[in-house]
Amino acid sequence: MSDSRAAARALLAWYVDAGVDEPMGDTPVDRFASRLPSPHAAPAAAPLKPAPTAARHAAPAARPAGPARPVTVDNQPGAARSAAFSAGSLDELRSILQAFDGCPLKVTATNTVFADGVPGAPVMIVGEAPGADEDRAGRPFVGLSGQLLDRMLATIGLDRQRNVYISNVLPWRPPGNRNPTDNEMATCLPFIQRHIELAAPRVLVLVGGTSAKTLLDRREGITRLRGRWFDWQGPSDGAAIPVLATYHPAYLLRSPGQKASAWKDLLALKRWLVEAGIGTAAPDT
């Protein structure tokens, strides 16, 4: 392989790591060249002379009608809550979410990423948001971080084919994996809240700071929340669900030195399952 091809591959890999994984047009645009004045451009017009005093104080002319500007819906979280809590089953919630158009993230996403695993499983894992792989597949945790998550769960006898159910706080991928806005989080929150209520797990595992802080309504970062047990109470005032917070697998891929702490969290989850008499058997269907 020539040096130029190797350099091009390295540059593409850097773009993917930075979140730039989708082209926005068929041809590249040199933004720097577009800002330079053309050598054949017409000379600048002479400055206008000041208008007479009466004209300067006249009422401004009405602007010509143009295309309508997008309207921001201030009650999006309220509309999302009404839609989410009208669902009486996971299938209904999935259909409602796929038809919901109140979040701008859905416009740029390829798929609505609802869930994976076994509905009704004793363990429910909630992550942050889909990545590029998840957006393409329409399933949570299918990329490198998902593969690591599967290996982590397998060490304590759990897997998504038998006894684990998985979802995310956000069902749509933020463009370029950027951080979601407060309004986007508020809009999506009722859906994951209702999702948890309908899935009715025995225990929740929140992976990553966004998931833990959002669902637990805490200000601390994940380094202070991980390894601790909390109770999650749904808006419908059902039974409280024990919650364990831990690191996101994507963070562990970037910071392998934290895997020891994540292993302690897995052991704590295993102890809780054994003490609750749940074990690792497949849930009843």
Backbone hydrogen bonds, N-H to C=O, Kabsch-Sander energy under -0.5 kcal/mol:
donor,donor_aa,acceptor,acceptor_aa,energy
6,A,2,S,-2.2
7,A,3,D,-2.5
8,A,4,S,-2.2
9,R,5,R,-2.4
10,A,6,A,-2.3
11,L,7,A,-2.2
12,L,8,A,-2.3
13,A,9,R,-2.4
14,W,10,A,-2.1
15,Y,11,L,-2.3
16,V,12,L,-2.3
17,D,13,A,-2.3
18,A,14,W,-1.7
19,G,16,V,-1.4
20,V,15,Y,-2.6
21,D,19,G,-1.4
31,R,29,V,-1.2
34,S,30,D,-1.7
35,R,31,R,-0.6
35,R,32,F,-0.8
36,L,32,F,-0.5
36,L,33,A,-1.0
41,A,38,S,-1.7
56,R,52,P,-2.2
57,H,53,T,-1.5
58,A,55,A,-1.0
72,T,70,P,-0.5
73,V,71,V,-0.5
74,D,72,T,-0.9
76,Q,73,V,-1.2
79,A,75,N,-2.7
80,A,76,Q,-2.8
81,R,77,P,-2.3
82,S,78,G,-2.2
83,A,79,A,-2.2
84,A,80,A,-3.1
85,F,81,R,-2.5
86,S,83,A,-0.9
87,A,84,A,-1.4
93,L,89,S,-2.3
94,R,90,L,-2.4
95,S,91,D,-2.1
96,I,92,E,-2.6
97,L,93,L,-2.6
98,Q,94,R,-2.3
99,A,95,S,-1.4
100,F,96,I,-0.9
100,F,97,L,-0.6
106,K,103,C,-1.5
107,V,104,P,-1.0
108,T,104,P,-0.8
109,A,105,L,-1.2
113,V,111,N,-0.7
113,V,171,P,-3.1
114,F,112,T,-0.9
114,F,138,G,-0.6
116,D,166,I,-1.9
118,V,164,V,-2.4
121,A,118,V,-1.9
123,V,163,N,-1.0
124,M,203,V,-2.2
125,I,165,Y,-2.9
126,V,205,V,-2.4
127,G,125,I,-0.5
127,G,167,S,-2.6
135,D,131,G,-2.5
136,R,132,A,-1.9
137,A,133,D,-2.2
138,G,134,E,-2.6
139,R,134,E,-0.7
147,Q,143,G,-2.1
148,L,144,L,-2.0
149,L,145,S,-2.4
150,D,146,G,-2.3
151,R,147,Q,-1.8
152,M,148,L,-2.5
153,L,149,L,-2.7
154,A,150,D,-2.1
155,T,151,R,-1.1
155,T,152,M,-0.6
156,I,153,L,-1.6
157,G,154,A,-1.5
158,L,153,L,-2.5
162,R,159,D,-1.5
163,N,159,D,-2.2
164,V,159,D,-0.7
165,Y,123,V,-2.3
166,I,116,D,-3.1
167,S,125,I,-2.4
169,V,127,G,-1.7
170,L,128,E,-2.0
177,N,174,P,-2.4
178,R,175,P,-1.5
185,M,181,T,-2.2
186,A,182,D,-2.5
187,T,183,N,-2.1
188,C,184,E,-2.0
189,L,185,M,-1.9
191,F,188,C,-0.8
192,I,188,C,-1.4
193,Q,189,L,-2.3
194,R,190,P,-2.4
195,H,191,F,-2.1
196,I,192,I,-2.4
197,E,193,Q,-2.0
198,L,194,R,-2.6
199,A,195,H,-2.3
200,A,196,I,-2.2
202,R,122,P,-1.2
203,V,122,P,-2.0
204,L,242,P,-2.7
205,V,124,M,-2.6
206,L,244,L,-2.2
207,V,126,V,-2.0
207,V,205,V,-0.6
208,G,206,L,-0.6
208,G,246,T,-2.4
212,A,208,G,-2.2
213,K,209,G,-2.9
214,T,210,T,-2.0
215,L,211,S,-2.2
216,L,212,A,-2.0
217,D,213,K,-0.8
218,R,213,K,-1.3
224,R,221,G,-1.1
225,L,221,G,-1.4
226,R,222,I,-2.8
227,G,245,A,-2.8
228,R,225,L,-1.5
230,F,243,V,-2.4
232,W,241,I,-2.9
233,Q,231,D,-0.5
234,G,232,W,-0.5
237,D,234,G,-1.9
241,I,232,W,-2.4
243,V,230,F,-3.0
244,L,204,L,-2.4
245,A,228,R,-1.2
246,T,206,L,-2.3
251,Y,248,H,-0.7
252,L,248,H,-1.8
253,L,249,P,-2.0
254,R,250,A,-1.3
255,S,251,Y,-2.3
258,Q,255,S,-2.3
259,K,256,P,-1.7
262,A,258,Q,-1.9
263,W,259,K,-2.3
264,K,260,A,-1.7
265,D,261,S,-1.7
266,L,262,A,-2.1
267,L,263,W,-2.2
268,A,264,K,-2.1
269,L,265,D,-2.2
270,K,266,L,-2.5
271,R,267,L,-2.5
272,W,268,A,-2.1
273,L,269,L,-2.3
274,V,270,K,-2.3
275,E,271,R,-2.7
276,A,272,W,-2.0
277,G,274,V,-1.3
278,I,273,L,-2.6
279,G,273,L,-1.0
281,A,278,I,-0.9
